[in-house]
Amino acid sequence: MTTLATDIATSTMAADLGGTWLRLRVGGPGTEVKRHMAPSLLNFPEQSVAQLRERLVDELCAAAPAGAHAAISCGAALDHRRGILYGSGPLWGAEATPFDLAEALRLRRPDVTWLLVNDLTAGLADFTARWAGPSTRRIGYLTISSGIALRIADLRTSEIPVDEWGLQGEVGHLPTQADPALRGLMCECGVPDHLAAHASGPGIGRIAGRLGALPPNISLLQWFPRALAAGDAAAVSVLQAAVAPIAALIRMLWCVDPHLDLLGIGGGVVEGLGSHYERELRAQLRGGSCYADRGFSESWLDERLVFCADSSADIDCLRGAQLMCDERLKATA
């Protein structure tokens, strides 16, 4: 984590950078949040990565008040110790050249104290503050949106373990075992059959296209939620295929980490599809395959799985980034 700030009250600006939106809030929780189109390849495919990165620095520096403490939640693989962004499919496609955003911001606005955290880290901080109980040992937050990533913290030590590059949980770029009919779907990073190639928001569109499920002259966003509500068989098949890799990931997590007591699931896909997504994922998790994978009962899932898809469970990365300022959770290698 790159910061000099130690008190949430002094974080006078917060930003949440995703592949689709850049959200900005000047002041503490409860003040107005302004939303702009993110300077991303997803939104501006005609611009170069260098132009998009420069535009990002411009926008953040323009928004920060003089002498501010700024907490930035970034939807990118990020070294939490140094503030270096390694990559993001939605933001920069296949570009793999690291971007030292923390240094660029400090050089442009040395009067501002900049804190950079991954958006999943910010989401996990907010989820933990709202949902963890006194007996929660390990807690995780999984986001499924234009990208997919996971973050896990050990609340017994208040630590988020990271590797030597300052990373943890970039599961969206792990290979997935795809159905033969769906093999070869491309991830935004340029590699086929990553988890995000199949299970992210854009991945759902790829599955619908491969299966020929999407009717002509209509967008996925217009068709998919309505078709699911109507019980359309083609839409249900698309949802089942998109959820299957996520269910497999969660089974693996609980297999190797029995102390993972609570897992939040959020992001644009979960929010957009709501109960349709929750029902399908729970149904797939209930099913077992052998003596070592007996499936999970409804009551077991009720205790350990939180779907952050409505206002009562909404995760705020702006709030989470500000919570990270007091180091309630620490990224440790």
C-alpha angles and dihedrals in degrees: 000000000000110000149116093192120105105172128063090213091065095054097101096173133040128184133186115201118197135160092264108026140030109206120196132190125181109199132020131310112310097037121115119288116214118204125206133173107271116246090244138137087242091063100029108030091164093065126083121244089247090055092048093050092049090049090052092054090047093053096046094046092047091052098049115094119227112285092004129161102226124196112197123194108201127199093215140088101274140182100233092199098056107017095243116150113215100188150308127204095210093044102040110001115217094349107132101177108117116242119212095211093166091057093045091053094046092050093050097040110020090164090069125078105223124205115187123191133162112261090241090055089051091046091049091050091053093043091050093050091052104036113022117106131202091266096048108119104176126011132190141189123203121192124200111189133107082331135018128231141151135212127191129189132191105224092193088071100019088236135139103203114223133180128242090283092053092252136132135168104008087155095150088078097051117107116258131205100245127196108262090246090058102042118128099035108152126235120219087251089064099253122114126237100014114151090254091052088067110022106037124089092266087042091060088054090052092051091049090051094047092048093045090235100132113090117229122268096019132097124237091244091054095046110033106062092042093046091051091049089053092049093243107182094218092052091048090052091052091050093048091052093048094047096046096078091048092051089050091051093051092048089053092049094053091043095056098030111041090169091064091113100172133029125184120201120198145133135112097301093053092044093046097047096034115170093009091063094042094051093049095047093047090048092053092047092051091060118089131204106194145342090292093049108042095158127244127278123233092250091049091052091046090060097046110028126070120184108208097203105118139046093270092061101025115146116218114201090189090059091042093052089053091048089056089062091077091049095236082151121031129199107228130181 
